[in-house]
Amino acid sequence: MISHITDFLFLWILIVLALLFHIFYDVWRYFSARNSRKKWWKTNVIFHIYPRSFNDTSGDGNGDLRGIINKLEYFETLGVKVLYLSPIFNSPMADNGYDISDFKDINPMFGNMADFDILLYAIHERGLKLLLDFVPNHTSDQHPWFIESRQSQTNVKRNWYIWKDAGEDGGPPNNWVSVFGGSAWTYDPTTKQYYLHQFYKEQPDLNFRNPEVVEAMKDVLRFWLDKGVDGFRVDAVPHLFEDENFLDEPTLPSYDPKNLKYEDLRHDYTYDLDEVHGIIRGWREVCDEYTDSYKLLIGEVMSDANICMKYYGKGKSEFDFPFNFTLLGLEKDFTAEDVNKQVMDYLHQVPRGEWPNWLLGNHDVPRIGSKVGEEYLVALNVLILSLPGTPILYYGDELGMVDADIDKARLQDFRDPSRTPMRWTASKNAGFTPGKHPWLPIGQDLDDKNVQLQQYQTTSVFNICKTMIHLRNTTPAFHGLKFQVVHVDQSVFAYTRFDRRVTYLIILNFGKGLWSGALDNIKGLATVLIDSTTIKEKGTRINVKQMMLHKGQAIVAKMD
């Protein structure tokens, strides 16, 4: 009898163990497959296109979707496999497309939905991926939701936005300031209340405490995901929520109530509120509904690293990464030690198991060459293309484009100098438009900063970027996170990327002149793969203890 009971218990134990094995195996397979699907954005370069400035086919002076279609071969030549577009949606263009009047349609300036469908199909046919810009914090004041909301205080869409009575003095409800300066409140004489706009007055903030708004914005994501887009860059994320009690924000000593500036307040009640993270997790869940391929989510968090790192999710699924703006802090007199500090500080702060990223610029800031000097552009591009993580190239950085000198009469926005048209050729209007007038001036230095010329120059910014991208694409040592700094001084920053079989050495001279000497924490010989000068051809052998580097020189070599 006891023997039968023992056999019975043993059988049940085997059954339970078998069930547990299958459960754990299925869980492992799920996460393994999920991680495998993530690889497409971890091993490739993301190219940021500002559509209005990329390529115009209509002749109206504005870049368009067909212009991007016509240039897809360019990305294949460059080695780029992920494209990210700034907003292309219906908009009055008060903020160059970040004031959206219809989240589910294309701005006629750029084409129509048929053009978009062709673009997406052509991108996927080439094995590339497409990311769109998702702008959830606000709409245009011309959006049907806001037009309806401002009809009366009892309108069904009223609570889709932030409306408040005037303050006790008859002015704005509190002291909140717009990112662009001035009060964050605008009075609506029809309904006799103020509405909130953390950016321009033409961009009223949505009310994310309203569940209807939360669902409506999820539907926007699903609309584009149903079409097959591969992910989103999410704009102005920390601004989504405001304090429910609408308390005045603390002022700094520089605060002047007659000249309201965003930087003169501490934004305790309008920025980075805890509720934001629940919304992001909801977006991640929407993206995970689509299992054909992994959908990438990138957050724009313009803040210091301590705040940025929270947006990885603290162990919960939020952004795959928030943009890393660390290197935007480099100034004219930067040193290699500054670069090392910024790189290492950032990498030490990235949460364990999360993925880093690197960029040198975007449509909101001056181009890096205008800030630090054009002589360092090649080395800086090699830097972000060789560091551990995902690099994001802003269009034109691969040519060494700098901010254009634009007459005030032509300036439409204070950020326009970094948004000028792409330079395809040295001909009139840089081959950007067949029309007479591009929407912004082309800018200076067209003769040497154009694709047509640089593709034939061995050490042009374009060719060095192209060679580095192709090396990165085909070399497993650049796909992981293994990285070691081997030398830092005022001038030279050198580090290795490696796997179990091979080590690559990257040497960058950010100094003010010629540097010669020995690299500190590495020894041996190496074979040059990339040299930004014409001094060391590919295949040249170098001794790391007997180095000579010119100002701005970048070398990538394979260690013996």
MARLUMLO-866660 format. One record per residue (C-alpha): x, y, z. Coordinates in steps of 0.1 Angstrom, whole numbers, padded with zeros to 4 digits, always signed. Example, Ala and Ser with C-alpha at 12.3 -4.5 7.8 and 13.67 -1.06 7.14 Angstrom:
2
+0123-0045+0078
+0137-0011+0071
This chain:
560
+0000+0000+0000
+0028+0024+0010
+0046+0015-0022
+0016+0025-0043
+0012+0058-0025
+0049+0066-0030
+0047+0057-0067
+0016+0080-0070
+0033+0109-0053
+0064+0104-0075
+0042+0105-0106
+0026+0137-0095
+0059+0153-0087
+0071+0144-0122
+0039+0159-0137
+0043+0192-0117
+0080+0194-0127
+0071+0189-0163
+0045+0216-0161
+0069+0240-0145
+0095+0232-0171
+0071+0240-0199
+0060+0273-0182
+0095+0284-0176
+0105+0273-0212
+0076+0293-0227
+0085+0324-0206
+0121+0320-0217
+0111+0317-0253
+0089+0348-0251
+0116+0370-0236
+0143+0355-0259
+0122+0362-0290
+0114+0397-0277
+0151+0404-0271
+0159+0390-0305
+0133+0412-0322
+0149+0442-0305
+0182+0438-0322
+0173+0457-0353
+0176+0491-0335
+0205+0481-0313
+0228+0472-0341
+0219+0499-0366
+0222+0537-0370
+0191+0559-0368
+0190+0588-0393
+0169+0618-0383
+0153+0635-0413
+0138+0670-0411
+0113+0664-0440
+0108+0700-0449
+0146+0703-0455
+0155+0670-0470
+0145+0669-0507
+0118+0688-0527
+0103+0672-0558
+0073+0695-0562
+0093+0727-0567
+0075+0747-0540
+0108+0749-0520
+0096+0725-0493
+0109+0690-0489
+0083+0663-0493
+0077+0625-0489
+0084+0618-0526
+0117+0635-0521
+0126+0610-0494
+0114+0581-0516
+0138+0594-0543
+0167+0593-0519
+0163+0559-0503
+0194+0547-0522
+0214+0573-0503
+0207+0556-0470
+0217+0522-0485
+0250+0538-0497
+0255+0553-0463
+0247+0521-0445
+0218+0536-0425
+0189+0513-0418
+0165+0532-0396
+0148+0565-0406
+0131+0588-0382
+0110+0617-0395
+0101+0649-0377
+0063+0655-0379
+0046+0651-0413
+0010+0655-0401
-0016+0681-0409
-0005+0714-0392
-0009+0751-0396
+0029+0751-0391
+0030+0776-0362
+0058+0754-0348
+0070+0737-0380
+0046+0707-0376
+0046+0703-0338
+0012+0720-0337
-0009+0692-0352
-0044+0697-0364
-0050+0661-0375
-0028+0633-0361
-0041+0608-0387
-0034+0627-0419
-0005+0640-0439
+0003+0677-0442
-0003+0686-0479
+0031+0704-0479
+0047+0669-0477
+0022+0650-0499
-0007+0628-0491
-0015+0595-0475
-0008+0576-0507
+0027+0591-0508
+0032+0579-0472
+0020+0544-0480
+0044+0543-0510
+0073+0556-0488
+0066+0530-0461
+0064+0502-0486
+0096+0513-0503
+0114+0515-0470
+0104+0480-0459
+0112+0466-0494
+0148+0477-0488
+0149+0461-0454
+0149+0495-0436
+0127+0507-0407
+0106+0539-0402
+0100+0558-0370
+0075+0587-0368
+0074+0617-0344
+0045+0613-0319
+0035+0646-0303
+0011+0639-0275
+0014+0668-0251
-0006+0693-0272
-0025+0699-0304
-0028+0728-0327
-0054+0754-0317
-0069+0745-0351
-0074+0709-0342
-0112+0700-0342
-0109+0689-0306
-0098+0723-0295
-0122+0742-0318
-0150+0723-0301
-0135+0726-0266
-0134+0764-0268
-0171+0767-0279
-0184+0768-0243
-0175+0758-0208
-0200+0730-0210
-0188+0715-0243
-0181+0677-0242
-0145+0684-0253
-0139+0711-0227
-0121+0687-0203
-0099+0675-0231
-0077+0706-0225
-0067+0726-0194
-0090+0755-0187
-0090+0777-0156
-0106+0809-0144
-0085+0840-0141
-0065+0846-0110
-0075+0869-0082
-0059+0898-0099
-0079+0891-0131
-0048+0878-0149
-0035+0843-0156
-0044+0816-0130
-0008+0813-0118
+0028+0821-0126
+0035+0792-0150
+0057+0802-0179
+0059+0788-0215
+0091+0771-0226
+0094+0798-0252
+0088+0826-0227
+0058+0846-0216
+0028+0832-0197
+0018+0796-0202
-0018+0808-0202
-0039+0825-0229
-0073+0841-0223
-0102+0830-0245
-0127+0859-0246
-0156+0837-0259
-0157+0814-0229
-0140+0838-0204
-0113+0813-0192
-0076+0807-0198
-0062+0777-0215
-0028+0762-0208
+0000+0759-0233
+0035+0750-0222
+0048+0759-0256
+0034+0784-0281
-0002+0797-0276
-0011+0779-0308
-0003+0746-0290
-0029+0741-0262
-0020+0713-0238
-0041+0681-0237
-0055+0670-0204
-0040+0636-0197
-0060+0633-0165
-0090+0627-0188
-0093+0590-0197
-0108+0599-0230
-0077+0618-0240
-0055+0589-0229
-0075+0565-0252
-0076+0590-0281
-0038+0592-0281
-0035+0554-0280
-0057+0553-0310
-0033+0577-0328
-0005+0552-0322
-0026+0523-0334
-0035+0541-0366
+0001+0543-0376
+0011+0509-0362
-0017+0494-0383
-0001+0509-0413
+0032+0492-0403
+0055+0519-0389
+0083+0505-0367
+0081+0529-0338
+0080+0564-0325
+0101+0592-0311
+0078+0608-0284
+0080+0646-0281
+0081+0666-0249
+0073+0637-0226
+0079+0652-0192
+0054+0680-0199
+0023+0657-0200
+0010+0663-0165
+0006+0694-0143
-0001+0698-0107
-0038+0693-0100
-0038+0723-0075
-0022+0746-0100
+0002+0760-0075
+0027+0788-0084
+0061+0774-0093
+0091+0785-0071
+0109+0814-0086
+0147+0818-0089
+0166+0851-0081
+0167+0860-0118
+0129+0859-0121
+0113+0891-0135
+0075+0892-0136
+0077+0917-0164
+0100+0896-0185
+0089+0860-0181
+0115+0834-0190
+0112+0796-0186
+0146+0792-0170
+0138+0817-0142
+0114+0792-0125
+0119+0758-0109
+0093+0736-0127
+0081+0715-0098
+0045+0715-0109
+0047+0713-0147
+0076+0690-0155
+0084+0653-0148
+0054+0645-0126
+0051+0608-0115
+0019+0603-0134
+0037+0605-0167
+0052+0571-0163
+0018+0553-0163
+0010+0569-0196
+0043+0558-0212
+0036+0522-0199
+0003+0524-0216
+0019+0533-0249
+0044+0505-0245
+0015+0481-0241
-0001+0494-0273
+0032+0488-0292
+0035+0453-0278
+0001+0444-0292
+0019+0443-0326
+0040+0411-0327
+0051+0411-0363
+0082+0430-0353
+0094+0449-0322
+0081+0485-0321
+0107+0510-0308
+0098+0538-0284
+0122+0567-0279
+0115+0595-0254
+0125+0632-0257
+0135+0642-0222
+0154+0674-0222
+0168+0672-0187
+0198+0661-0167
+0208+0624-0165
+0191+0618-0132
+0157+0626-0146
+0164+0610-0180
+0172+0576-0165
+0138+0573-0149
+0123+0571-0183
+0138+0537-0190
+0111+0526-0166
+0129+0514-0134
+0123+0478-0143
+0089+0484-0159
+0084+0487-0197
+0086+0523-0208
+0110+0538-0233
+0136+0517-0250
+0157+0547-0244
+0153+0584-0237
+0175+0605-0260
+0209+0611-0246
+0217+0648-0250
+0250+0647-0230
+0273+0656-0259
+0252+0687-0267
+0269+0702-0237
+0303+0704-0254
+0314+0740-0259
+0341+0758-0280
+0371+0750-0257
+0362+0715-0249
+0389+0689-0242
+0393+0651-0246
+0390+0650-0208
+0356+0667-0211
+0345+0641-0237
+0357+0612-0215
+0338+0626-0184
+0306+0631-0203
+0308+0596-0219
+0317+0578-0186
+0292+0598-0164
+0264+0588-0188
+0274+0552-0191
+0276+0548-0154
+0241+0562-0150
+0224+0540-0176
+0204+0514-0155
+0217+0479-0156
+0203+0460-0186
+0193+0491-0205
+0207+0504-0238
+0227+0536-0243
+0224+0560-0273
+0244+0589-0287
+0237+0620-0308
+0254+0653-0316
+0224+0674-0326
+0188+0678-0338
+0163+0703-0351
+0161+0723-0318
+0198+0731-0312
+0227+0746-0330
+0247+0722-0351
+0277+0708-0332
+0303+0721-0358
+0291+0756-0351
+0295+0751-0314
+0329+0734-0311
+0346+0740-0344
+0344+0722-0378
+0379+0707-0374
+0365+0682-0349
+0334+0671-0369
+0349+0639-0382
+0363+0628-0348
+0329+0635-0332
+0310+0615-0358
+0335+0586-0353
+0329+0589-0316
+0292+0585-0316
+0294+0558-0343
+0318+0537-0323
+0306+0541-0287
+0285+0513-0272
+0248+0519-0279
+0227+0533-0308
+0239+0564-0327
+0214+0589-0341
+0226+0610-0370
+0209+0643-0377
+0207+0649-0415
+0237+0668-0428
+0259+0659-0399
+0274+0633-0422
+0285+0661-0444
+0298+0684-0417
+0269+0709-0422
+0270+0739-0398
+0245+0765-0389
+0236+0788-0418
+0239+0826-0416
+0203+0837-0422
+0191+0872-0426
+0165+0883-0401
+0141+0889-0429
+0142+0852-0439
+0143+0838-0404
+0111+0821-0395
+0121+0805-0362
+0151+0810-0339
+0161+0774-0346
+0162+0777-0384
+0200+0779-0388
+0202+0742-0380
+0173+0733-0402
+0185+0745-0436
+0181+0724-0468
+0202+0693-0474
+0231+0698-0498
+0230+0672-0526
+0251+0690-0552
+0271+0723-0555
+0246+0736-0581
+0220+0763-0574
+0199+0755-0544
+0222+0725-0537
+0201+0702-0558
+0174+0704-0530
+0146+0719-0551
+0139+0723-0588
+0120+0755-0578
+0135+0790-0575
+0134+0795-0538
+0140+0769-0510
+0120+0776-0478
+0152+0785-0461
+0185+0797-0476
+0210+0770-0484
+0238+0786-0463
+0275+0790-0467
+0303+0765-0478
+0282+0748-0504
+0312+0741-0526
+0327+0716-0502
+0297+0705-0481
+0276+0685-0506
+0271+0648-0512
+0281+0649-0549
+0316+0661-0540
+0322+0644-0507
+0313+0609-0520
+0346+0610-0541
+0368+0624-0514
+0384+0596-0494
+0387+0616-0461
+0355+0636-0464
+0331+0637-0435
+0307+0617-0456
+0331+0589-0466
+0345+0586-0430
+0309+0583-0417
+0300+0558-0444
+0331+0536-0438
+0325+0537-0400
+0288+0528-0404
+0296+0499-0426
+0323+0487-0402
+0298+0490-0374
+0271+0472-0393
+0293+0442-0401
+0314+0439-0369
+0300+0421-0338
+0324+0439-0315
+0304+0471-0321
+0270+0454-0315
+0275+0448-0278
+0283+0471-0249
+0319+0460-0242
+0340+0492-0240
+0372+0502-0222
+0390+0536-0221
+0427+0532-0226
+0440+0567-0227
+0428+0602-0217
+0446+0635-0216
+0437+0671-0226
+0440+0662-0263
+0435+0625-0269
+0406+0602-0260
+0412+0565-0269
+0392+0534-0262
+0386+0498-0273
+0355+0479-0285
+0359+0442-0284
+0344+0407-0282
+0360+0373-0274
+0379+0372-0307
+0390+0407-0317
+0397+0442-0303
+0393+0475-0321
+0411+0506-0311
+0396+0541-0316
+0419+0571-0312
+0406+0607-0313
+0426+0639-0311
+0404+0667-0297
+0434+0688-0289
+0445+0722-0303
+0473+0708-0324
+0497+0680-0332
+0500+0653-0305
+0527+0626-0302
+0534+0600-0276
+0524+0566-0263
+0489+0555-0254
+0488+0546-0217
+0469+0514-0210
+0474+0494-0241
+0504+0480-0260
+0511+0462-0292
+0506+0467-0329
+0474+0474-0348
+0462+0477-0384
+0446+0509-0395
+0410+0505-0409
+0400+0542-0409
+0421+0573-0408
+0405+0607-0412
+0436+0621-0428
+0455+0609-0459
+0486+0600-0438
+0478+0564-0428
+0462+0544-0456
+0440+0514-0447
+0463+0485-0438
+0490+0507-0424
+0506+0491-0393
+0509+0513-0362
+0526+0509-0328
+0504+0523-0300
+0534+0534-0281
+0547+0556-0309
+0517+0577-0321
+0515+0610-0339
+0481+0626-0344
+0470+0658-0361
+0444+0681-0347
+0409+0665-0352
+0423+0633-0365
+0404+0600-0359
+0419+0565-0363
+0401+0532-0361
+0424+0502-0360
+0423+0464-0354
+0446+0452-0327
+0469+0422-0334
